[in-house]
Amino acid sequence: QVQLVESGGGLVQAGGSLRLSCTASGRTFSSYAMGWFRQAPGKEREFVAAISWSGGRTSYADSVKGRFTIARDNAKNTVYLQMNSLKPEDTAVYYCAARSTSYASVWSPSTVDYWGKGTLVTVSS
């Protein structure tokens, strides 16, 4: 079992930045590929970014490519999502996700093994 706790959400103006963190406890963090999803009001949960267990491989949704960066620190059991040049359409609840695999380039909600409870990001125009 893996427990995931997100932090770092909040209110920011368009063009601003936020860094989300997700700290894991339980089984060996470095055994899991980690990802971020988001869900806006009235919309389905969508993939944002993912990173391999070693941190050497990453993937991003086209909508955030070039603006968001995912990273991990296995010594701290933490994965980060640095979000720059934020837009109002980035407003959503952001969820941390874990998969029991070294890396996956394709993520969907049904492929996730563990979820955090989410942190709200609001981008004002």
N, C-alpha and C positions, 0 to 999 in steps of 0.2 A: 504494500500500500504506500502511496505517495500523497502527501498533503502539500498543496500549493497555495501560497498567500501572496496576492498582488498588492502593490502600493504605488503611490506616485501620481495617481490621477488627480484631476482638478479642473479648474476653469482657466482658460488661456485665450488671449486674443489671436485672431488670425495672423499667421506669420510667425507666431511664437513657437516655443519649444517646451517639451516635457520629456522626462525620462521615467518610464515605468520599470518597476522591479518585481520580480517574482522569486520568492524564496521557497525552497522545497525542503521537506523533512520526510523521514521515513526511509525508504530503500535507497540504494546507491544512486545519487543524482546523476553521476557521470555515465550511467548505463542508459540514460534516456535521451532521445532527441526531444528538443523543446520547441514550442511554438507559441505564437500569439494569434488569437482570433478577436474579432469584434462584432458587436451586434448593435445596430442602431434601432431606434423605436420603430416598430412595424416592419422590420426587415429580418431576413434570415441571418444567422451567424455566419460570418465569412472569414476566410483565412487571411492573415496579414503577413506573417513572417515565420520562418523556422530556422533552426540551427542544429547541426549534428552534435553527437555526444562529445566530440573533441573540440567543437567550435570551428573546425576547419572548413565546413561547408554551410552555406546559407541559401535561402530562397525567399522571395518576396512576391507579394501580389503586385500586379502592374500598377495599381492605384497608389502604392506607397513607395515604389522603387525610386531610389535617388533622394528620398526624403527621410525614410526610416532606416534605422540600423539595429539589427539584433546582435547581441553578444552574450557570452556566458562566462562565469567565473566558477569553475567546479570546486575550487577550494572554499568558496563561500556558499555553495549550493544555490546560486542565484543566476537568473537569466534576466537580461535587460532589453528594453526596447526604447531606443533614443528616437524621439519624434521631432523633426524639424520642419519648418515651413508649414505649420499646421493650417488646415483649411476647415471651414465650418462642416464640410461633409465628412470630416474625420470624427465628428462627434459620435460617441458610442460608448457602450460598456466594453472594456477590453478584458479578455480572458486569457490567462496563462494555460498552456496545455502540455501534456507529456505523453510521449509514445515510447513503448518498450521496444525500441529499435535504435540502431546507430545513426541512421539518417533516413529521411524520406523527403522526396522532392514534391510529392503530392499529398496534401492534407485535406481532409474533410472532417466535419464534426463526428462522423461515425467511425473514424479511424483513431480517435483520441482515446487514450486509456484513462487519463486523469485530467480533471479540470480544477482550476481555481474558482473562486466565487465572483471574481470580476472587480474591476475598478472603473469608475466613470470618468470619461474625458469629455469635456465640453469646450468647444471652440466657438468663440463669439466673433461675429463679423464686424 
